[in-house]
Amino acid sequence: MISVKTTQLTKKFGSFTAVDAVDLEVYKGEIFGFLGANGAGKSTMIRMLCGLLMPSSGEALIDGLDIYKESELIKKRIGYMSQKFSLYNDLTVAENIEFYGGVYSLDKKLIRSKKEEIAVSLNLKEEMKRLTRDVPVGLKQRLALACAMLHDPKIIFLDEPTSGVDPKVRKDFWNIIYDLSEHGKTVFVTTHFMEEAEYCHRLSIMQDGRIIALDSPENMKAIHNEKTIQDVFIKLIKRQNNDEI
């Protein structure tokens, strides 16, 4: 089952093309990665698929909904976690959960239930009354994801979610992503960490707003006769740059 489909999806800012005619199909339960250097178009692509940024041209369907005509319905079916910490540091942990529950129009009873569930699952019972700024960074990241998941979305967009965290926190976070996938959630992840790219079911490599490779990490390594995705990435970027000279 296709969760997300794009056809020639493009975003221009004046004369600059941030995303250039991208065709894409992503399936239910898949962990799909966007790998690329800063400025490659990853975040712009995610923001369009979330309905936060209107395309310049092209088409996109998110869970069967048209990105132009049904953007408000799309927002109810997706979760989004930005690359910058998205919670409010001057609110307590509990207040952040309550706030996001209100944003997603959840009733008070469900918000209380979700708050208790998060407290147990993230081991936050002792932290609920603390200001979020005082919570360790690893718990902050998991809390931000939990808040993005309050309304039980079918599709989750994670924009460089592990940027600025240590390897242990990054590994723990990816265990959560795998769990979401096993429960049928479709997960999009943008990253510039090569080792994270290896964890995706399928991976796209972006440069200058275009997808220059798309396959499973294992297939990419086999096709290009390389041992790591980093080696594949370097080879493809060099090839692309040489072709443009």
GIMOMO-V997642 format. One record per pair of residues at least 12 apart in sequence whose C-alpha atoms are under 7 Angstrom apart, sorted by sequence separation. I is the first residue (numbers start at 1). GAP is how many residues later the second one is. If there is no record, write none. Layout:
i->I gap->GAP
i->I gap->GAP
//
This chain:
i->9 gap->12
i->10 gap->12
i->62 gap->12
i->203 gap->12
i->217 gap->12
i->8 gap->13
i->9 gap->13
i->98 gap->13
i->202 gap->13
i->203 gap->13
i->8 gap->14
i->9 gap->14
i->202 gap->14
i->203 gap->14
i->7 gap->15
i->8 gap->15
i->201 gap->15
i->202 gap->15
i->6 gap->16
i->7 gap->16
i->51 gap->16
i->6 gap->17
i->7 gap->17
i->6 gap->18
i->97 gap->18
i->5 gap->19
i->6 gap->19
i->198 gap->19
i->5 gap->20
i->51 gap->20
i->4 gap->21
i->5 gap->21
i->94 gap->21
i->4 gap->22
i->19 gap->22
i->2 gap->23
i->3 gap->23
i->4 gap->23
i->18 gap->23
i->2 gap->24
i->3 gap->24
i->51 gap->24
i->2 gap->25
i->3 gap->25
i->50 gap->25
i->1 gap->26
i->2 gap->26
i->18 gap->26
i->19 gap->26
i->1 gap->27
i->160 gap->29
i->155 gap->30
i->156 gap->30
i->157 gap->30
i->158 gap->30
i->159 gap->30
i->160 gap->30
i->138 gap->31
i->142 gap->31
i->154 gap->31
i->155 gap->31
i->156 gap->31
i->157 gap->31
i->158 gap->31
i->159 gap->31
i->160 gap->31
i->198 gap->31
i->154 gap->32
i->155 gap->32
i->156 gap->32
i->157 gap->32
i->158 gap->32
i->93 gap->34
i->94 gap->34
i->93 gap->35
i->94 gap->35
i->194 gap->35
i->92 gap->36
i->93 gap->36
i->114 gap->36
i->194 gap->36
i->92 gap->37
i->93 gap->37
i->92 gap->38
i->93 gap->38
i->92 gap->39
i->93 gap->39
i->91 gap->40
i->92 gap->40
i->90 gap->41
i->91 gap->41
i->89 gap->42
i->90 gap->42
i->89 gap->43
i->90 gap->43
i->11 gap->44
i->12 gap->44
i->88 gap->44
i->89 gap->44
i->10 gap->45
i->11 gap->45
i->9 gap->46
i->10 gap->46
i->11 gap->46
i->10 gap->47
i->100 gap->47
i->104 gap->47
i->9 gap->48
i->10 gap->48
i->9 gap->49
i->101 gap->49
i->8 gap->50
i->9 gap->50
i->97 gap->50
i->7 gap->51
i->8 gap->51
i->9 gap->51
i->7 gap->52
i->6 gap->53
i->7 gap->53
i->6 gap->54
i->5 gap->55
i->6 gap->55
i->5 gap->56
i->4 gap->57
i->5 gap->57
i->87 gap->57
i->4 gap->58
i->86 gap->58
i->3 gap->59
i->4 gap->59
i->3 gap->60
i->81 gap->63
i->81 gap->64
i->81 gap->67
i->80 gap->68
i->79 gap->69
i->79 gap->70
i->79 gap->74
i->78 gap->75
i->77 gap->76
i->78 gap->76
i->79 gap->76
i->80 gap->76
i->81 gap->76
i->82 gap->76
i->83 gap->76
i->77 gap->77
i->78 gap->77
i->79 gap->77
i->80 gap->77
i->81 gap->77
i->82 gap->77
i->83 gap->77
i->77 gap->78
i->78 gap->78
i->79 gap->78
i->80 gap->78
i->81 gap->78
i->83 gap->78
i->82 gap->79
i->81 gap->80
i->83 gap->80
i->46 gap->111
i->43 gap->116
i->42 gap->148
i->31 gap->150
i->30 gap->151
i->29 gap->152
i->29 gap->153
i->29 gap->155
i->31 gap->155
i->32 gap->155
i->33 gap->155
i->34 gap->155
i->35 gap->155
i->37 gap->155
i->28 gap->156
i->29 gap->156
i->30 gap->156
i->31 gap->156
i->32 gap->156
i->33 gap->156
i->34 gap->156
i->35 gap->156
i->36 gap->156
i->28 gap->157
i->29 gap->157
i->30 gap->157
i->31 gap->157
i->32 gap->157
i->33 gap->157
i->34 gap->157
i->35 gap->157
i->28 gap->158
i->27 gap->159
i->35 gap->162
i->33 gap->164
i->41 gap->165
i->40 gap->166
i->33 gap->167
i->40 gap->167
i->41 gap->167
i->32 gap->168
i->40 gap->168
i->41 gap->168
i->31 gap->169
i->32 gap->169
i->33 gap->169
i->34 gap->169
i->35 gap->169
i->36 gap->169
i->40 gap->169
i->31 gap->170
i->32 gap->170
i->33 gap->170
i->34 gap->170
i->35 gap->170
i->36 gap->170
i->30 gap->171
i->31 gap->171
i->32 gap->171
i->33 gap->171
i->34 gap->171
i->35 gap->171
i->36 gap->171
i->34 gap->172
i->22 gap->188
i->20 gap->189
i->22 gap->189
i->18 gap->190
i->19 gap->190
i->20 gap->190
i->18 gap->191
i->19 gap->191
i->17 gap->192
//
